[in-house]
Amino acid sequence: MAHIIIVGNEKGGSGKSTTSMHVATALSRMGHRVGTLDLDLRQQSLGRYLENRRAYCSANGLTLATPHFMQLPEIAEQDVPQGVNPQDHRLSIAVEMLEADHDFVLIDCPGSHTRLSKLAHSMADTLITPLNDSFVDFDLLARTRPEDGAILGPSVYSEMVWSARQSRAEAGLPPIDWIVTRNRLGSQQMHNKRKVGEALGKLSKRIGFRVSHGFSERVVFRELFPRGLTLLDLRDIGADRLNLSNIAARQELRDLITVLNLPDVQVKF
């Protein structure tokens, strides 16, 4: 069975698609067979990213390790089992098809609560939740008291993950390994950065997730998307000398893949 990685957060702009693309491509470059799905059926940021990659490689005669991307299959109404939601059935069929010949299946979820996203979370072996380093994003995980920052209780997204965990437990499946990654960290030890870090540390022990640094705010990420490239492809396109920012970003990706502790993955970049 393939190991299923879900990248989810109910808030847009947290870096889910950038994280999805870099994790999936890094695994592909290390020789693993990776299948991907994008459950943001309208925007399809991950799908567009991979489409840009194929177009860029074709136009420049390049062969770059690329994850397999699959659209949700169209299912005729009469082929949906009685009592089963059609969207649920489409996702289940897609995952079954990808699991058959891939080591990893990575699913990029939309920045909103949808039925498909909820079902995908219940499939997760590993859940990555990118989070901008602010209390605006933190509010999706937990409610806090403004006077002293005390945690009052889990918020909407944490409750959804809890529901997914219960569904897996009832099915006799292993627990979800949940990693919250702090994206767009400032370079200086600012007061807000420290407070968010302390709050995440307390909450992680309370509701059961691991905290990791993600990607800092860098111009390079905005430049890579139109060509479908990742940090690991820069030397392949002739960038023999990487600037310090790019080197630091590659190290962030290396650290993230290491923290994920995925089965049979030895970080080799």
PLY file of the C-alpha trace (Angstrom):
ply
format ascii 1.0
element vertex 269
property float x
property float y
property float z
element edge 268
property int vertex1
property int vertex2
end_header
0.00 0.00 0.00
1.21 3.50 -0.81
1.90 5.91 2.04
-0.68 8.70 1.84
0.46 12.28 2.50
-2.20 14.95 2.94
-1.31 18.65 2.77
-4.16 20.51 4.39
-5.22 23.72 6.06
-8.59 25.43 5.82
-7.00 28.83 5.13
-5.74 29.91 1.73
-2.30 31.39 1.17
-0.45 29.26 3.71
1.84 27.61 1.16
0.05 24.29 0.69
0.68 23.96 -3.05
4.31 25.09 -2.76
4.83 22.54 0.01
3.00 19.84 -1.96
5.06 20.43 -5.10
8.40 20.47 -3.31
7.71 17.39 -1.19
6.33 15.38 -4.12
9.15 16.42 -6.47
11.84 15.78 -3.85
10.52 12.25 -3.36
10.40 11.72 -7.13
13.99 12.93 -7.51
15.07 10.43 -4.87
13.64 7.62 -6.98
10.26 7.10 -5.34
7.08 6.67 -7.37
4.77 9.54 -6.42
1.16 10.08 -7.45
-0.64 13.35 -6.75
-4.19 14.68 -6.56
-5.43 18.27 -6.24
-8.76 18.56 -4.44
-9.11 22.28 -5.09
-11.31 21.49 -8.07
-11.65 25.14 -9.09
-8.18 26.65 -8.67
-6.04 23.51 -9.15
-2.79 25.21 -8.06
-0.85 21.95 -7.76
-2.27 20.71 -11.05
-1.28 23.97 -12.77
2.19 23.79 -11.20
2.75 20.31 -12.66
1.24 21.37 -16.00
3.75 24.25 -16.12
6.55 21.78 -15.38
5.63 19.48 -18.24
5.34 22.43 -20.64
8.69 23.87 -19.58
10.46 20.53 -19.94
8.92 19.98 -23.37
9.86 23.45 -24.61
13.47 23.16 -23.38
14.17 19.51 -24.11
14.58 18.66 -20.43
13.78 15.49 -18.52
13.12 16.31 -14.87
11.79 13.90 -12.25
8.08 14.67 -12.11
5.33 13.28 -9.88
2.38 11.70 -11.67
-0.70 13.91 -11.55
-4.20 12.49 -11.77
-7.55 14.22 -12.10
-10.48 12.79 -10.18
-12.13 10.30 -12.55
-15.57 10.98 -13.94
-18.01 8.33 -12.67
-21.35 7.63 -14.33
-24.27 7.99 -11.94
-25.29 4.36 -12.39
-21.80 3.22 -11.37
-21.96 4.86 -7.95
-22.93 2.31 -5.27
-26.27 2.96 -3.61
-25.97 5.18 -0.56
-22.44 6.38 -1.47
-21.73 10.03 -2.15
-20.52 10.47 -5.77
-17.64 12.77 -4.79
-16.50 10.33 -2.10
-16.59 7.54 -4.66
-14.49 9.53 -7.15
-11.80 10.19 -4.55
-11.77 6.60 -3.32
-11.39 5.28 -6.87
-8.57 7.74 -7.62
-6.63 6.80 -4.49
-7.06 3.08 -5.19
-5.73 3.57 -8.72
-2.70 5.54 -7.53
-1.95 3.17 -4.67
-1.61 0.28 -7.10
1.68 1.46 -8.59
3.06 4.29 -6.43
5.07 4.42 -3.23
3.48 7.68 -2.10
0.19 9.40 -2.85
0.21 13.12 -2.05
-3.09 14.99 -1.93
-3.23 18.80 -1.90
-6.43 19.97 -0.17
-8.23 23.30 -0.75
-8.05 26.23 1.63
-11.62 25.67 2.76
-13.75 23.02 4.41
-15.12 20.63 1.80
-16.48 17.12 1.86
-13.57 15.86 -0.25
-11.01 17.47 2.06
-12.62 15.90 5.11
-12.54 12.45 3.50
-8.94 12.93 2.38
-7.85 13.74 5.94
-9.26 10.43 7.14
-6.97 8.69 4.61
-3.80 10.41 5.85
-0.82 8.44 7.07
1.08 11.73 7.24
-0.67 15.10 7.50
1.27 18.29 6.74
-0.39 21.54 7.80
1.49 24.63 6.53
0.78 27.61 8.74
1.72 31.24 8.25
3.47 32.39 11.41
0.66 34.53 12.78
-2.22 34.26 15.21
-4.62 34.72 12.29
-3.60 31.27 11.04
-3.17 29.88 14.57
-6.87 30.59 15.15
-7.72 27.69 12.82
-6.01 25.34 15.28
-7.14 26.78 18.59
-9.03 29.61 20.22
-7.02 31.79 22.57
-7.81 34.33 25.27
-6.60 37.74 24.08
-5.62 38.97 27.55
-2.91 36.39 28.17
-2.88 34.08 25.13
-4.18 31.12 27.10
-5.52 28.30 24.91
-9.28 27.95 25.37
-9.82 24.92 23.14
-9.39 23.44 19.69
-10.78 25.35 16.72
-12.46 24.27 13.49
-9.53 22.66 11.68
-8.25 20.80 14.73
-11.74 19.43 15.30
-11.82 18.17 11.71
-8.47 16.43 12.18
-9.75 14.91 15.42
-12.76 13.55 13.53
-10.44 12.07 10.89
-8.38 10.43 13.62
-11.50 8.89 15.13
-12.55 7.52 11.74
-9.14 5.88 11.28
-9.21 4.40 14.78
-12.66 2.92 14.17
-11.35 1.36 10.94
-8.35 -0.13 12.75
-5.85 2.02 10.85
-2.62 3.48 12.27
-2.83 6.99 13.76
-2.12 10.07 11.66
1.36 11.57 12.02
0.47 15.27 12.03
3.16 17.88 11.34
2.44 21.63 11.50
5.02 23.61 9.53
5.70 27.27 10.25
5.92 29.11 6.93
7.00 32.70 6.19
9.04 32.93 9.37
10.73 36.30 9.81
14.51 36.35 9.86
14.60 38.11 13.23
13.42 36.82 16.60
10.42 39.12 16.75
8.02 39.22 19.68
5.07 37.83 17.69
7.21 35.03 16.27
8.22 33.96 19.77
4.63 34.09 21.04
3.33 32.00 18.12
6.11 29.48 18.71
5.27 29.19 22.40
1.56 28.78 21.65
2.25 26.07 19.06
4.49 24.24 21.51
1.75 24.16 24.15
-0.96 23.20 21.69
1.12 20.44 20.09
1.25 18.57 23.41
-2.45 19.10 23.98
-3.86 17.88 20.65
-1.00 15.81 19.30
1.03 17.22 16.44
4.71 17.87 15.74
6.01 21.34 14.89
8.56 21.98 12.16
9.99 24.97 10.34
8.66 25.20 6.80
9.66 27.74 4.14
10.68 31.32 4.79
9.28 34.12 2.60
11.49 34.14 -0.52
11.14 35.69 -3.95
12.37 32.49 -5.60
9.10 30.65 -4.90
7.13 33.18 -6.97
9.64 32.81 -9.81
9.54 29.00 -9.89
5.80 28.44 -10.35
5.41 29.72 -13.96
8.08 27.26 -15.12
6.92 24.44 -12.87
10.31 24.24 -11.20
11.38 23.56 -7.63
14.44 24.53 -5.65
16.01 21.18 -6.49
15.83 21.82 -10.26
17.88 25.00 -10.39
21.19 23.34 -11.24
19.46 21.22 -13.89
18.50 24.37 -15.80
21.99 25.84 -15.72
22.07 27.71 -12.42
25.53 26.49 -11.45
25.91 29.00 -8.66
23.08 29.34 -6.17
22.74 32.49 -4.11
22.64 32.30 -0.32
18.85 32.57 -0.24
18.45 29.60 -2.58
20.93 27.53 -0.59
19.06 28.34 2.62
15.75 27.41 0.98
17.16 24.03 -0.15
18.24 23.40 3.43
14.72 24.19 4.64
13.36 21.59 2.22
15.97 19.06 3.31
15.06 19.66 6.95
11.34 19.29 6.21
11.77 15.96 4.38
13.92 14.72 7.27
11.33 15.75 9.88
8.52 14.01 7.98
10.31 10.70 8.62
8.56 8.98 5.72
9.00 5.21 5.28
12.06 4.09 3.29
13.11 7.68 2.55
16.77 8.62 2.92
17.34 12.30 2.19
19.89 12.52 -0.60
19.94 16.10 -1.88
0 1
1 2
2 3
3 4
4 5
5 6
6 7
7 8
8 9
9 10
10 11
11 12
12 13
13 14
14 15
15 16
16 17
17 18
18 19
19 20
20 21
21 22
22 23
23 24
24 25
25 26
26 27
27 28
28 29
29 30
30 31
31 32
32 33
33 34
34 35
35 36
36 37
37 38
38 39
39 40
40 41
41 42
42 43
43 44
44 45
45 46
46 47
47 48
48 49
49 50
50 51
51 52
52 53
53 54
54 55
55 56
56 57
57 58
58 59
59 60
60 61
61 62
62 63
63 64
64 65
65 66
66 67
67 68
68 69
69 70
70 71
71 72
72 73
73 74
74 75
75 76
76 77
77 78
78 79
79 80
80 81
81 82
82 83
83 84
84 85
85 86
86 87
87 88
88 89
89 90
90 91
91 92
92 93
93 94
94 95
95 96
96 97
97 98
98 99
99 100
100 101
101 102
102 103
103 104
104 105
105 106
106 107
107 108
108 109
109 110
110 111
111 112
112 113
113 114
114 115
115 116
116 117
117 118
118 119
119 120
120 121
121 122
122 123
123 124
124 125
125 126
126 127
127 128
128 129
129 130
130 131
131 132
132 133
133 134
134 135
135 136
136 137
137 138
138 139
139 140
140 141
141 142
142 143
143 144
144 145
145 146
146 147
147 148
148 149
149 150
150 151
151 152
152 153
153 154
154 155
155 156
156 157
157 158
158 159
159 160
160 161
161 162
162 163
163 164
164 165
165 166
166 167
167 168
168 169
169 170
170 171
171 172
172 173
173 174
174 175
175 176
176 177
177 178
178 179
179 180
180 181
181 182
182 183
183 184
184 185
185 186
186 187
187 188
188 189
189 190
190 191
191 192
192 193
193 194
194 195
195 196
196 197
197 198
198 199
199 200
200 201
201 202
202 203
203 204
204 205
205 206
206 207
207 208
208 209
209 210
210 211
211 212
212 213
213 214
214 215
215 216
216 217
217 218
218 219
219 220
220 221
221 222
222 223
223 224
224 225
225 226
226 227
227 228
228 229
229 230
230 231
231 232
232 233
233 234
234 235
235 236
236 237
237 238
238 239
239 240
240 241
241 242
242 243
243 244
244 245
245 246
246 247
247 248
248 249
249 250
250 251
251 252
252 253
253 254
254 255
255 256
256 257
257 258
258 259
259 260
260 261
261 262
262 263
263 264
264 265
265 266
266 267
267 268
